[in-house]
Amino acid sequence: MSRKPNAESKVVALRTPEAAAYLNLQPQTLEQWRWLKKGPTYIKMGRAIRYRIEDLNRFMETFAVN
């Protein structure tokens, strides 16, 4: 019997343009932040850069105004 992954176990990883849109930023901003070693956590898959939704949410929470 094969198991189907449920929606909760699926990791969502966005490309730079998608992550930038999610954060309401320009893709160049994320590229510059990577070069400066700041901004949200990202993962490298070979040469590809991906941003996990939970990392983007954590980054936004850091700058949330209470």
C-alpha positions as CSV (number, residue, x, y, z in Angstrom):
1,M,0.0,0.0,0.0
2,S,1.4,3.4,-0.9
3,R,1.0,6.5,1.2
4,K,0.0,9.8,-0.3
5,P,1.7,12.7,1.3
6,N,-0.8,15.0,3.0
7,A,-0.8,18.8,2.5
8,E,0.8,19.4,5.9
9,S,3.8,17.3,5.1
10,K,4.5,18.9,1.8
11,V,7.3,21.5,1.8
12,V,6.5,24.5,-0.3
13,A,9.6,26.2,-1.7
14,L,9.4,29.3,-3.9
15,R,11.8,30.6,-6.5
16,T,13.2,34.1,-6.0
17,P,10.5,36.0,-8.0
18,E,7.7,34.1,-6.2
19,A,9.3,34.7,-2.8
20,A,9.8,38.4,-3.6
21,A,6.1,38.7,-4.6
22,Y,5.1,36.9,-1.4
23,L,7.1,39.5,0.6
24,N,6.0,42.4,-1.6
25,L,9.6,43.1,-2.7
26,Q,11.5,43.2,-5.9
27,P,13.4,40.0,-6.8
28,Q,16.6,42.1,-6.9
29,T,16.1,42.9,-3.2
30,L,16.3,39.3,-2.2
31,E,19.3,38.7,-4.5
32,Q,21.1,41.7,-2.9
33,W,20.3,40.4,0.6
34,R,21.7,37.0,-0.2
35,W,24.9,38.7,-1.4
36,L,25.0,40.7,1.8
37,K,24.2,37.6,3.9
38,K,21.0,39.1,5.3
39,G,17.3,38.6,4.7
40,P,15.2,35.4,4.9
41,T,16.7,32.0,5.1
42,Y,17.0,30.2,1.8
43,I,18.1,26.8,0.6
44,K,20.3,25.9,-2.3
45,M,19.4,22.9,-4.5
46,G,22.3,22.6,-6.8
47,R,22.5,26.1,-8.4
48,A,18.8,26.8,-7.7
49,I,17.8,29.1,-4.8
50,R,14.5,28.3,-3.0
51,Y,12.7,29.9,-0.1
52,R,10.4,27.9,2.2
53,I,7.1,29.5,3.1
54,E,7.7,29.0,6.8
55,D,11.1,30.8,6.6
56,L,9.4,33.7,4.8
57,N,6.7,33.9,7.4
58,R,9.3,33.7,10.2
59,F,11.2,36.6,8.5
60,M,8.1,38.7,8.3
61,E,7.2,38.0,11.9
62,T,10.7,39.4,12.9
63,F,9.7,42.7,11.5
64,A,6.1,42.8,12.5
65,V,5.0,45.9,14.4
66,N,3.3,45.1,17.7
